[in-house]
């Protein structure tokens, strides 16, 4: 299983950068024989990231409670997301 993690700079958000990185990663992983991809931690309150990964066919397979310290919300969960390639 391939693993991925991405961060997009604030000034580059909403420009398709995350989607482009993900699609490239899928192609690279498939080309190397991987049959699935997993993101170990997607911050549950990062609604844009969660929506992106869901739109690309990932599903939330679990949530680690209080995995991240959010500046305003305190401790928030981290989703483990998985997709068959």
N, C-alpha and C positions, 0 to 999 in steps of 0.2 A: 504494500500500500504506500502510495506517495503521500507526503505531508506538505502542507503549504501554510504560509503566513505572509500577509501583506500589510503594508501601511502606506497610505497615500497622504502626501503633504496637504495641509489645509488649503493652500492656494491652488492645488491641482484637483480638488474634489469636484464632483459633478461633471467631469469631462471624459468619462469612460476609461480612465486609467486602470482602475481596479478590475473592470471587466476585461480589458485587454490583457492584463497580467494573468488573470485566471484562464482565459481561453488559450493563451500561449502555454501556460503550465499544463493544461489538459493535453494539448498536442505533444508536448515534451514527455509527459508521463506515459501516455499511450505508446509513443515511439520507443520507450524503454521497457515496454512490457507490463507496466502497472495496470491493474484492473480496477483500482479505486483510489480516491483521494480523500484525505481527512484534514480538517482544520482543527487543531487541538483546543484552541481558545478563540472564540469570537465574543467580544464583550456584549452581554445581553442588552445593554442600553444603547448600543451603537446600531440604531434602527436601520440606517442606510446600509451598513455592511451586512446585517442579517437579511435584509430584503434582497440585496444583490446575490448573496449565496443561495438563498431560496429560489430566486429567479433562474439561477444557473443549474438547478436540479439537486442542490444539497438538501439534506434534511437534518434536523436537530436530533441527535441520538442520545444526548444527555446534557445536563447543565451542572456545572460545578458551582455550588453556592458560595457566595462571598469571595470569588476568585480575584477580583480587582478592586482597587480603592479608587472610586470616582470622586473627583474634586467636590462635587456638589451633592451627590447622592449617597456618599459613603460606600460601603462594600456592596458590590453588585456581582451577579453571576457571570459565568463564562460558558458559552455553548460549545460543545463538541459537535462538529458538523461533518457529514460524510456524504460522498457521492460515488456511485459506480461509474466507471469510465467506459 
